[in-house]
Amino acid sequence: MLLLEAFGAIFSILGAYLMSLSTKHNQRPLYLAFISFLAANLSLFAFFLFAGKVPMIIQLVFFYAGAFLGIIKKSPNPKRDFKIVTTISIIYFSILAIILYFQSISSIDFEVLILDSTAASMAIMGNFFLSSRSHIRRSYAFILFFIADVLYVYVGYANGFYFFMAQSMFFIYTSFNGYKNTMKEEIDDFIIRFKSRF
């Protein structure tokens, strides 16, 4: 369990860092970020499945779909990447199904909490905004991620998910940085207009 959480956190942090490097005109880091997020999402899906965290499980299903679509949308070779990601996913979910078969799913204590659900909902919305072609819509993703990760820091602390908490703390920084890079031209224009008033 700890390895799944750590693996997920490492690839999430890497993905968030790469995501924060993307700009209005350079989306190559975003493509690499989606690959990292796919690896992280598959790992964290298993972690939260065994931990019984229903909102996170639902979130990671959407995150998986978002990362999958993001890879295809931003890929220089979409057909190749579609085949690779589909093959990896089939193998992964087959292994997970076998593990669940031998470990009774009824032994997992599933729970739904308001804070988890709120953060997960915001993260899900942000995930779909992130793969948008419009840089304005992508900026909405960073705002939603920022708020969701503030909540996730508390969720991680309250549940003893310390790798997850550290990941969320880093995401707060990358969400801010990602917004700043994506909206750089608009922010610069706003600062110029603001200064011109004085």
N, C-alpha and C positions, 0 to 999 in steps of 0.2 A: 504493500500500500504506500509506504513512504517513498519507494522508488518511483512509483507512478506519479505521485504528487511532485517530487523533485524534477523528474523528467519533463512533466507538463509545465512546471514553473520556468525551467531553463529555456525551453523552446518558446514559451509565451513571452518571456523577457526579450529573447533574441528577435522574435517577430515584432514586438512593440518597438524595439530600437530601430529596426529596419523600416517599420511603418512611419516612424517619426522623421526619417530622412527623405521621405517622398515629398515632392513639390508639385506645383501646378503642372509643370512641364516634364519632370522626370519621375516616372512611375515604376521604373525598374526595381527600386527598393521595395515597393508595394507588392510586386510579384513574388519576390523572395520572402517577404513578410507572410504572405498567404501560405507559402509552403511550410514555413516554421509554425504558423498557427494550426495548420492541418495536423502536424505531428503532435503539437501540444494538446489540441482538442481531442484527439483519439486517446491520448494518455489520460487526460483529466476526465474524460467521459467514463472510463473504467473506474477511476478513483472515486468519483462522486456517485457512481452506480453502486459500488460496494459500501460507500458511506451512507447511502440512502437519501441523498439531498436532491429531492425531486426538481425544484426550480433550476438548479445547476445542471441537472441531467437534460432537461428541456432546452436550456440555454445552449448547452454544448452540441445538441443535435442541430440547432439552428446555426451555431458557429461553424460546425462541420460543413453544413450546406453552404454557408457563406464563404468559407475558405476554399471549398471545392469550386464554387462558381468564380471566385476571385482569381484562382489559379488559371482557370480556363480563359477568363476575360482578359487577363493581363499577360498571358503566355505568348511568346513569339512563335510557338508551335502548338496550338490548342488541341489538335487531334492526338498528337503524341502524349501530351500531358493528361488528356482525358483517359486514355488507355492505362497509363501508369497509375494514376490516382485511383481509378476504378479497381484495378487489380489489387493494389495495396489495401483498399477498403474492404474488399470481399474477403481477403485472407485474414485481416484483422478481426472483422466481425464474426467470422467463422470460428476463430480461436476463442474469442470472447464468449460465444454461444456455448462452446464445449466446456469452458470453465464454469459458466453459470449452470450447466447441466449437472456437473459434479458437485457444485456448491449450491444447495437449494436456495432459490431466490426468495422463498418465504422466510428465510432466516435473516434477511436484510430488513432493518427497521427504517422504513421510508417516512419522511416528514416534509411538510410544506410550511414555511415560515414567511411572514409578510415582508420582512427586510430582505430575505433571500430573493423572494419573488419580484420585489420592486427593482432591485439591482439587476436581476436576470433579464427582466423586461426591457430595461434601458439598454443593457448590453446587446440584446437581440436586435433592437431597432438600430443601434449604432452599427452593428455588424453589416446590415444590409445597406445602410448609407455609405459604408466604407468602399464598396465596390462600384459606386456610382461613377459615371463619366464626368459629372459636374463637380468641380472642386468645391463649390458652395455646399452641396449636399454632403460631400466627404467631410467638410468642416463640422457639420452637425454631428457626425459620428464621434469626433474627438470630444465634443462637449458632453455627449451622452456617456462616453467611456469614462471621462473625468469624474462625473457624478457617481456613476456605478462603482468605480474603483474606490472612491472614498467610503462607500457603504461596504464594499468587500474587504477593506482593511479591518473593519470592525467584525465582520462575519468570520474572517480568518482567525482573528484574535480570540473571539468568543468560543470558537470550536476547536482551537488548538491546531488549526491548519497553518502552520507557520511559514511553510514554503509558499503557500497560496497568499498569505498576508504580505510577504516580501514582494511577491510578483505584483500584487495589487498596488503596493506603494510605488514600485517602479513605473507601473502603468499610469499613475497620476502624473508623473513627470513627462512620460512619452506622449500622453494625450495632450498636455499643454504644448509641448514642443511640436507635435504633429499639427495642431491647430495653427500655431504660429507660422510654420513653414508653408502650410497649404494656403493660408490667407495672407501671406507676406505682402503682396501687392496692395490688398485692401487695407491692411493694417498701416502700411507706410502712407497710403493716401489719407487715411483718417488722421494720422499724426500730423501730416503736413497741413491739413485743413484746420485741425485743432490749434496748431501753433500760429497759423495765420490770423487767428482771431485776437491774438494778444500782441 
